[in-house]
Amino acid sequence: MNIKYRLSVMNFLEFFVWGAWLISIGAYLSNVLHFKGWQVGSIFGTMGIASIFTPALFGIIADRWINAERLYGICHIIGAILLVCAAKVTDYSGLYLLMLLNSFVFMPTIGLNNTVSYTILEKRGFDIVKDFPPIRVWGTIGFICAMWTVDLCGWNKSPLQFYISAGAGLLLGIYAFMMPACPPVKTKEKKSLVSTLGLDAFVLFKQRKMQIFFLFALLLGAALQITNTFGSTFLDDFKNTYPDSFGVKHSNLLISISQISETLFILTIPFFLKKFGIKKVMIISIFAWVLRFGLFGVGNPGSGLYLLILSMIIYGMAFDFFNISGALFVENEADIKIRASAQGLFMLMTNGIGAFLGNYISGRVVDYYTIGGIKNWPNIWFAFGAYALILGIFFPLVFKYKHQSEAALAIKH
């Protein structure tokens, strides 16, 4: 099989594993296992905890001791076993521990997936910038297919979603061992402990604009996963009001519009960056989050379905514009010697610390607006929207950065 096809299959399965449970687990935890909001948020927060530690650790292991494709396969096989165990557990403490361990082995696979793809393409003489994006898009397709599979089979609120993910993970784990070898790179260069741990980038905190940027990256990172955490729970709570509506019966299909939008908005980013510059694109992203939450607050799966669909479309702009423009900003500002570490620091702030705090605090917000077992969803979403609005007001006031057209063109490199 052509190596590009093999890598496309690998990327498809990588995100199929994640998509099988990430969007639908919230409704299962809240409405079947009857976990409280903070418990649901903390289980989602395990991904944030894992993102702080294990991606860098496993990256070091792959760089020094174990073939990247083998470590990648081992992680997925262990993850599959943990998900099978999770499917059989219904108490909070047991499920939290299993999902935490699963996050420890799954979150590093996102980076390892890229490492394996880049290494193989580079060895075969392909242009990574040109040839990897069409391969990576199959990851998003895999995520959407997993959501649709779970939804159309009626497993949104069933532990069967864990078995689907585990099956795909086991298949991918075995498949990874069949990929071309990606051995550690032998080098005589001695690195300091700081460099080895990827901590070089912390020197960026000496600059005021970088301090402000990373602070807002952390604060906005707290909002990135909130709708993934509680979106399916929100829609399922309309089962008595709109029992036959599309949004209730097929919540995953409705939410999957967000992932489709995300794929499409990526294509518009070069235009927006060239037209408005990095800072304005970031501001657009923050206010897109205000609309995302606000439309959830006023929409419903019945007469307000169009508002929810609009919110799903806006998600692509909200999610992509800050993540990609933020990564580009870091790329432009960091010294070439620490760019990889700087990108790792950006991910640590958004998907690590920010995601962990966001999931924990959002769970508390849901509990605060839950009275007698009834969640006041408009107030919940408006609270999140107000938070994003505050960020949107303060960000342009304190973040000083002039648009440079040359920087906008860096997206091509």
RAQUIZI-V31772 format. One record per pair of residues at least 24 apart in sequence whose C-alpha atoms are under 8 Angstrom apart, sorted by the first residue. I is the first residue (numbers start at 1). J is the second residue. Records with the same first field share a line. If there is no record, write none. Layout:
BEGIN
I: J  J
END
This chain:
BEGIN
4: 135
5: 135
7: 117  135
8: 135  136  138  139
9: 138
10: 113  172  175  176
11: 113  135  136  138  139  142
12: 138  139  140  141  142  143
13: 139  142  168  169  172
14: 109  110  113  139  142  169  172
15: 139  140  142  143
16: 139  142  143  144  145  146  165  168
17: 143  146  164  165  166  168  169
18: 143  165
19: 142  143  144  145  146  147  165
20: 143  146  147  149  150  161  162  164  165
21: 147  161  162  165
22: 228  229
23: 147  228  229  231  232  252  255
24: 147  156  157  232  252
25: 156  157  229  232
26: 228  229  230  231  232  233
27: 156  157  230  232  233  234  236
28: 156  157  158  159  233
29: 157
30: 233
31: 157  233
32: 157
33: 90  91
35: 92
36: 363  367
37: 362  363  364  365  366  367
38: 360  361  362  363  364  366  367
39: 92  363
40: 229  363
41: 229  359  360  361  362  363
42: 96  356  359  360  363
43: 96  99  100
44: 229  356  359
45: 355  356  357  358  359  360
46: 96  99  100  103  356
47: 100  103  104  107  352  355  356
48: 351  352  353  354  355  356
49: 352  353  356
50: 100  103  104  107  352
51: 104  107  108  348  351  352
52: 348  352  353
54: 104  105  107  108
55: 107  108  109  111
56: 108  197  198
57: 197
58: 108
59: 108  111  112
60: 196  197
62: 183  184
63: 183  184  185
64: 184  185  186
65: 184
66: 183  184
67: 181  182  183  184
68: 112  115  116  181  182  183  184
69: 112  116  176  177  179  180  181  182
70: 176  177
72: 109  112  113  173  176
73: 172  173  174  175  176  177
74: 173
75: 105  106  109  173
76: 105  106  109  169  170  172  173
77: 169  170  172  173  174
78: 102  105
79: 105  106  166  169
80: 165  166  167  169  170
81: 166
83: 162  163  165  166
84: 162  163  166
86: 162
87: 159  160  162  163
88: 159
116: 182
119: 182
120: 180  182
129: 413
137: 263
140: 259  263
144: 256  259  260
147: 252  253  256
148: 252  253  256
150: 252
151: 250  251  252  253
152: 250
156: 252
198: 341  344
199: 341
200: 338  341  342
201: 334  338  339  341  342  345
202: 342  345
204: 334
209: 399  400  401
212: 398  399
213: 399
214: 346  349
215: 349
216: 391  395
217: 326  346  349  350  354
218: 349  350  353  354  355
219: 350  354  391
220: 286  350  354  388  391
221: 349  350  351  353  354  355  358
222: 350  354  355  356  357  358  359
223: 289  354  355  358  384  388
224: 319  355
225: 355  358  359
226: 358  359  362
229: 359
231: 255
234: 377
235: 300  301
238: 300  301
242: 301  302
245: 301  302
246: 301
247: 301  302  305
248: 301
254: 309  312
255: 312
256: 312
257: 309  312  313
258: 312  313  314  315  316
259: 316
260: 316
261: 312  313  314  315  316  317
262: 313  315  316  317  319  320
263: 316
264: 316
265: 316  317  320
266: 316  320  321
269: 321
270: 408  409  411
273: 325  408  409
274: 405  408  409
276: 403
277: 403  404  405  408
278: 325  326  329  403  408
279: 396  401  402  403
281: 321  322  325
282: 321  322  325  326
283: 392  395  396
284: 318  321
285: 317  318  319  320  321  322
286: 318  322  388  389  391  392
287: 318  388  389  392
288: 314  315  317  318
289: 314  315  318  385  388
290: 384  385  386  388  389
291: 385
292: 318  385
293: 381  382  384  385
294: 381  382  385
296: 378  381
297: 377  378  379  380  381  382
298: 378
328: 410  411
332: 407  410
END
